[in-house]
Amino acid sequence: MVIDRVTPLPLVLARDAIATAQAERQKGKDAALKLLESAKAKVQRSRDLGYAGKDAEYVALFSQIDDLEKQIKGAEDTGSLIASLKEKLSTFVRQLSSTASRPSRASATTSKLD
């Protein structure tokens, strides 16, 4: 049996944007803030596309991104919040990928032919 996994690509891209924002934060706030806006848009896109769109995790993600933006604007230390946000996104992606697993069409077709 073959198992297909659905990975919410917008959330993966959001996680990458946050990681890049962490690196850019060292160079300046503006680039980091643009990347966080991009991450927020990607999280919203994931929700709009129906990847567990009603899950409360989205509210938590938006809240953490907002908090991170405030910390960057205030020149506060962002290391622990970025790490927490990246971990939360990674966990959410894994959760969505595992709950979205389903038998592939080839497998389903093979079962019908047996």
PyMOL CGO cylinders between C-alpha atoms (Angstrom):
from pymol import cmd
from pymol.cgo import CYLINDER

trace = [
    CYLINDER, 0.00, 0.00, 0.00, 1.29, 3.45, -0.95, 0.3, 1, 1, 1, 1, 1, 1,
    CYLINDER, 1.29, 3.45, -0.95, 0.55, 6.37, 1.34, 0.3, 1, 1, 1, 1, 1, 1,
    CYLINDER, 0.55, 6.37, 1.34, 0.34, 9.93, 0.00, 0.3, 1, 1, 1, 1, 1, 1,
    CYLINDER, 0.34, 9.93, 0.00, 1.11, 12.73, 2.41, 0.3, 1, 1, 1, 1, 1, 1,
    CYLINDER, 1.11, 12.73, 2.41, -0.25, 16.20, 2.00, 0.3, 1, 1, 1, 1, 1, 1,
    CYLINDER, -0.25, 16.20, 2.00, 2.22, 18.83, 3.15, 0.3, 1, 1, 1, 1, 1, 1,
    CYLINDER, 2.22, 18.83, 3.15, 0.88, 22.36, 3.50, 0.3, 1, 1, 1, 1, 1, 1,
    CYLINDER, 0.88, 22.36, 3.50, 3.50, 24.14, 1.40, 0.3, 1, 1, 1, 1, 1, 1,
    CYLINDER, 3.50, 24.14, 1.40, 2.48, 27.66, 2.53, 0.3, 1, 1, 1, 1, 1, 1,
    CYLINDER, 2.48, 27.66, 2.53, 3.31, 26.70, 6.13, 0.3, 1, 1, 1, 1, 1, 1,
    CYLINDER, 3.31, 26.70, 6.13, 6.68, 25.29, 5.08, 0.3, 1, 1, 1, 1, 1, 1,
    CYLINDER, 6.68, 25.29, 5.08, 7.40, 28.55, 3.24, 0.3, 1, 1, 1, 1, 1, 1,
    CYLINDER, 7.40, 28.55, 3.24, 6.29, 30.55, 6.29, 0.3, 1, 1, 1, 1, 1, 1,
    CYLINDER, 6.29, 30.55, 6.29, 8.71, 28.59, 8.47, 0.3, 1, 1, 1, 1, 1, 1,
    CYLINDER, 8.71, 28.59, 8.47, 11.51, 29.30, 5.99, 0.3, 1, 1, 1, 1, 1, 1,
    CYLINDER, 11.51, 29.30, 5.99, 10.63, 33.02, 5.92, 0.3, 1, 1, 1, 1, 1, 1,
    CYLINDER, 10.63, 33.02, 5.92, 10.84, 33.12, 9.71, 0.3, 1, 1, 1, 1, 1, 1,
    CYLINDER, 10.84, 33.12, 9.71, 14.22, 31.39, 9.68, 0.3, 1, 1, 1, 1, 1, 1,
    CYLINDER, 14.22, 31.39, 9.68, 15.45, 33.90, 7.10, 0.3, 1, 1, 1, 1, 1, 1,
    CYLINDER, 15.45, 33.90, 7.10, 14.02, 36.76, 9.19, 0.3, 1, 1, 1, 1, 1, 1,
    CYLINDER, 14.02, 36.76, 9.19, 16.09, 35.49, 12.10, 0.3, 1, 1, 1, 1, 1, 1,
    CYLINDER, 16.09, 35.49, 12.10, 19.24, 35.78, 10.01, 0.3, 1, 1, 1, 1, 1, 1,
    CYLINDER, 19.24, 35.78, 10.01, 18.24, 39.13, 8.53, 0.3, 1, 1, 1, 1, 1, 1,
    CYLINDER, 18.24, 39.13, 8.53, 17.45, 40.50, 11.99, 0.3, 1, 1, 1, 1, 1, 1,
    CYLINDER, 17.45, 40.50, 11.99, 21.18, 40.71, 12.60, 0.3, 1, 1, 1, 1, 1, 1,
    CYLINDER, 21.18, 40.71, 12.60, 21.54, 43.01, 9.56, 0.3, 1, 1, 1, 1, 1, 1,
    CYLINDER, 21.54, 43.01, 9.56, 18.52, 45.22, 10.18, 0.3, 1, 1, 1, 1, 1, 1,
    CYLINDER, 18.52, 45.22, 10.18, 14.88, 45.31, 11.21, 0.3, 1, 1, 1, 1, 1, 1,
    CYLINDER, 14.88, 45.31, 11.21, 13.28, 46.30, 7.92, 0.3, 1, 1, 1, 1, 1, 1,
    CYLINDER, 13.28, 46.30, 7.92, 14.22, 43.14, 6.04, 0.3, 1, 1, 1, 1, 1, 1,
    CYLINDER, 14.22, 43.14, 6.04, 13.20, 40.99, 9.00, 0.3, 1, 1, 1, 1, 1, 1,
    CYLINDER, 13.20, 40.99, 9.00, 9.83, 42.74, 9.28, 0.3, 1, 1, 1, 1, 1, 1,
    CYLINDER, 9.83, 42.74, 9.28, 9.14, 42.24, 5.56, 0.3, 1, 1, 1, 1, 1, 1,
    CYLINDER, 9.14, 42.24, 5.56, 9.91, 38.55, 5.91, 0.3, 1, 1, 1, 1, 1, 1,
    CYLINDER, 9.91, 38.55, 5.91, 7.55, 38.28, 8.88, 0.3, 1, 1, 1, 1, 1, 1,
    CYLINDER, 7.55, 38.28, 8.88, 4.79, 39.94, 6.84, 0.3, 1, 1, 1, 1, 1, 1,
    CYLINDER, 4.79, 39.94, 6.84, 5.47, 37.37, 4.15, 0.3, 1, 1, 1, 1, 1, 1,
    CYLINDER, 5.47, 37.37, 4.15, 5.30, 34.58, 6.72, 0.3, 1, 1, 1, 1, 1, 1,
    CYLINDER, 5.30, 34.58, 6.72, 1.98, 35.91, 8.02, 0.3, 1, 1, 1, 1, 1, 1,
    CYLINDER, 1.98, 35.91, 8.02, 0.58, 36.01, 4.46, 0.3, 1, 1, 1, 1, 1, 1,
    CYLINDER, 0.58, 36.01, 4.46, 1.70, 32.43, 3.88, 0.3, 1, 1, 1, 1, 1, 1,
    CYLINDER, 1.70, 32.43, 3.88, 0.04, 31.25, 7.10, 0.3, 1, 1, 1, 1, 1, 1,
    CYLINDER, 0.04, 31.25, 7.10, -3.16, 33.01, 5.99, 0.3, 1, 1, 1, 1, 1, 1,
    CYLINDER, -3.16, 33.01, 5.99, -2.88, 31.37, 2.56, 0.3, 1, 1, 1, 1, 1, 1,
    CYLINDER, -2.88, 31.37, 2.56, -2.58, 27.96, 4.19, 0.3, 1, 1, 1, 1, 1, 1,
    CYLINDER, -2.58, 27.96, 4.19, -5.72, 28.67, 6.18, 0.3, 1, 1, 1, 1, 1, 1,
    CYLINDER, -5.72, 28.67, 6.18, -7.55, 29.97, 3.10, 0.3, 1, 1, 1, 1, 1, 1,
    CYLINDER, -7.55, 29.97, 3.10, -6.60, 26.85, 1.14, 0.3, 1, 1, 1, 1, 1, 1,
    CYLINDER, -6.60, 26.85, 1.14, -8.28, 24.73, 3.79, 0.3, 1, 1, 1, 1, 1, 1,
    CYLINDER, -8.28, 24.73, 3.79, -5.35, 23.16, 5.60, 0.3, 1, 1, 1, 1, 1, 1,
    CYLINDER, -5.35, 23.16, 5.60, -7.26, 22.72, 8.87, 0.3, 1, 1, 1, 1, 1, 1,
    CYLINDER, -7.26, 22.72, 8.87, -8.66, 26.20, 8.33, 0.3, 1, 1, 1, 1, 1, 1,
    CYLINDER, -8.66, 26.20, 8.33, -10.66, 26.25, 11.55, 0.3, 1, 1, 1, 1, 1, 1,
    CYLINDER, -10.66, 26.25, 11.55, -7.79, 25.01, 13.72, 0.3, 1, 1, 1, 1, 1, 1,
    CYLINDER, -7.79, 25.01, 13.72, -7.09, 27.29, 16.69, 0.3, 1, 1, 1, 1, 1, 1,
    CYLINDER, -7.09, 27.29, 16.69, -3.37, 26.89, 15.98, 0.3, 1, 1, 1, 1, 1, 1,
    CYLINDER, -3.37, 26.89, 15.98, -3.67, 29.58, 13.31, 0.3, 1, 1, 1, 1, 1, 1,
    CYLINDER, -3.67, 29.58, 13.31, -4.72, 32.16, 15.90, 0.3, 1, 1, 1, 1, 1, 1,
    CYLINDER, -4.72, 32.16, 15.90, -1.70, 31.24, 18.02, 0.3, 1, 1, 1, 1, 1, 1,
    CYLINDER, -1.70, 31.24, 18.02, 0.63, 31.50, 15.01, 0.3, 1, 1, 1, 1, 1, 1,
    CYLINDER, 0.63, 31.50, 15.01, -0.69, 34.93, 14.05, 0.3, 1, 1, 1, 1, 1, 1,
    CYLINDER, -0.69, 34.93, 14.05, -0.34, 36.07, 17.65, 0.3, 1, 1, 1, 1, 1, 1,
    CYLINDER, -0.34, 36.07, 17.65, 3.26, 34.86, 17.89, 0.3, 1, 1, 1, 1, 1, 1,
    CYLINDER, 3.26, 34.86, 17.89, 4.18, 36.54, 14.59, 0.3, 1, 1, 1, 1, 1, 1,
    CYLINDER, 4.18, 36.54, 14.59, 2.63, 39.79, 15.85, 0.3, 1, 1, 1, 1, 1, 1,
    CYLINDER, 2.63, 39.79, 15.85, 4.58, 39.50, 19.11, 0.3, 1, 1, 1, 1, 1, 1,
    CYLINDER, 4.58, 39.50, 19.11, 7.77, 38.88, 17.17, 0.3, 1, 1, 1, 1, 1, 1,
    CYLINDER, 7.77, 38.88, 17.17, 7.17, 41.96, 15.01, 0.3, 1, 1, 1, 1, 1, 1,
    CYLINDER, 7.17, 41.96, 15.01, 6.71, 44.05, 18.15, 0.3, 1, 1, 1, 1, 1, 1,
    CYLINDER, 6.71, 44.05, 18.15, 9.92, 42.70, 19.64, 0.3, 1, 1, 1, 1, 1, 1,
    CYLINDER, 9.92, 42.70, 19.64, 11.86, 43.46, 16.47, 0.3, 1, 1, 1, 1, 1, 1,
    CYLINDER, 11.86, 43.46, 16.47, 10.46, 46.99, 16.29, 0.3, 1, 1, 1, 1, 1, 1,
    CYLINDER, 10.46, 46.99, 16.29, 11.37, 47.48, 19.95, 0.3, 1, 1, 1, 1, 1, 1,
    CYLINDER, 11.37, 47.48, 19.95, 14.89, 46.11, 19.45, 0.3, 1, 1, 1, 1, 1, 1,
    CYLINDER, 14.89, 46.11, 19.45, 14.25, 43.39, 22.04, 0.3, 1, 1, 1, 1, 1, 1,
    CYLINDER, 14.25, 43.39, 22.04, 15.90, 39.98, 22.04, 0.3, 1, 1, 1, 1, 1, 1,
    CYLINDER, 15.90, 39.98, 22.04, 13.99, 37.75, 19.64, 0.3, 1, 1, 1, 1, 1, 1,
    CYLINDER, 13.99, 37.75, 19.64, 15.95, 34.51, 19.81, 0.3, 1, 1, 1, 1, 1, 1,
    CYLINDER, 15.95, 34.51, 19.81, 13.65, 32.51, 22.06, 0.3, 1, 1, 1, 1, 1, 1,
    CYLINDER, 13.65, 32.51, 22.06, 10.45, 33.71, 20.38, 0.3, 1, 1, 1, 1, 1, 1,
    CYLINDER, 10.45, 33.71, 20.38, 11.76, 32.88, 16.90, 0.3, 1, 1, 1, 1, 1, 1,
    CYLINDER, 11.76, 32.88, 16.90, 12.83, 29.42, 18.06, 0.3, 1, 1, 1, 1, 1, 1,
    CYLINDER, 12.83, 29.42, 18.06, 9.42, 28.85, 19.63, 0.3, 1, 1, 1, 1, 1, 1,
    CYLINDER, 9.42, 28.85, 19.63, 7.60, 30.03, 16.51, 0.3, 1, 1, 1, 1, 1, 1,
    CYLINDER, 7.60, 30.03, 16.51, 9.69, 27.84, 14.20, 0.3, 1, 1, 1, 1, 1, 1,
    CYLINDER, 9.69, 27.84, 14.20, 9.04, 24.84, 16.44, 0.3, 1, 1, 1, 1, 1, 1,
    CYLINDER, 9.04, 24.84, 16.44, 5.30, 25.58, 16.57, 0.3, 1, 1, 1, 1, 1, 1,
    CYLINDER, 5.30, 25.58, 16.57, 5.16, 25.80, 12.76, 0.3, 1, 1, 1, 1, 1, 1,
    CYLINDER, 5.16, 25.80, 12.76, 7.17, 22.59, 12.35, 0.3, 1, 1, 1, 1, 1, 1,
    CYLINDER, 7.17, 22.59, 12.35, 4.88, 20.75, 14.76, 0.3, 1, 1, 1, 1, 1, 1,
    CYLINDER, 4.88, 20.75, 14.76, 1.78, 22.06, 13.01, 0.3, 1, 1, 1, 1, 1, 1,
    CYLINDER, 1.78, 22.06, 13.01, 3.12, 21.02, 9.59, 0.3, 1, 1, 1, 1, 1, 1,
    CYLINDER, 3.12, 21.02, 9.59, 3.86, 17.51, 10.92, 0.3, 1, 1, 1, 1, 1, 1,
    CYLINDER, 3.86, 17.51, 10.92, 0.41, 17.33, 12.49, 0.3, 1, 1, 1, 1, 1, 1,
    CYLINDER, 0.41, 17.33, 12.49, -1.33, 18.38, 9.29, 0.3, 1, 1, 1, 1, 1, 1,
    CYLINDER, -1.33, 18.38, 9.29, 0.83, 16.07, 7.19, 0.3, 1, 1, 1, 1, 1, 1,
    CYLINDER, 0.83, 16.07, 7.19, 0.04, 13.05, 9.35, 0.3, 1, 1, 1, 1, 1, 1,
    CYLINDER, 0.04, 13.05, 9.35, -3.71, 13.74, 9.59, 0.3, 1, 1, 1, 1, 1, 1,
    CYLINDER, -3.71, 13.74, 9.59, -3.91, 14.34, 5.86, 0.3, 1, 1, 1, 1, 1, 1,
    CYLINDER, -3.91, 14.34, 5.86, -2.41, 10.96, 4.99, 0.3, 1, 1, 1, 1, 1, 1,
    CYLINDER, -2.41, 10.96, 4.99, -4.57, 8.87, 2.79, 0.3, 1, 1, 1, 1, 1, 1,
    CYLINDER, -4.57, 8.87, 2.79, -4.19, 5.82, 0.55, 0.3, 1, 1, 1, 1, 1, 1,
    CYLINDER, -4.19, 5.82, 0.55, -2.99, 6.78, -2.92, 0.3, 1, 1, 1, 1, 1, 1,
    CYLINDER, -2.99, 6.78, -2.92, -5.30, 6.42, -5.90, 0.3, 1, 1, 1, 1, 1, 1,
    CYLINDER, -5.30, 6.42, -5.90, -3.09, 3.70, -7.32, 0.3, 1, 1, 1, 1, 1, 1,
    CYLINDER, -3.09, 3.70, -7.32, -3.47, 1.73, -4.12, 0.3, 1, 1, 1, 1, 1, 1,
    CYLINDER, -3.47, 1.73, -4.12, -7.23, 2.27, -4.03, 0.3, 1, 1, 1, 1, 1, 1,
    CYLINDER, -7.23, 2.27, -4.03, -7.54, 1.22, -7.67, 0.3, 1, 1, 1, 1, 1, 1,
    CYLINDER, -7.54, 1.22, -7.67, -5.45, -1.88, -7.05, 0.3, 1, 1, 1, 1, 1, 1,
    CYLINDER, -5.45, -1.88, -7.05, -7.69, -2.82, -4.13, 0.3, 1, 1, 1, 1, 1, 1,
    CYLINDER, -7.69, -2.82, -4.13, -10.77, -2.58, -6.31, 0.3, 1, 1, 1, 1, 1, 1,
    CYLINDER, -10.77, -2.58, -6.31, -9.22, -4.83, -8.94, 0.3, 1, 1, 1, 1, 1, 1,
    CYLINDER, -9.22, -4.83, -8.94, -8.36, -7.60, -6.45, 0.3, 1, 1, 1, 1, 1, 1,
]
cmd.load_cgo(trace, "trace")
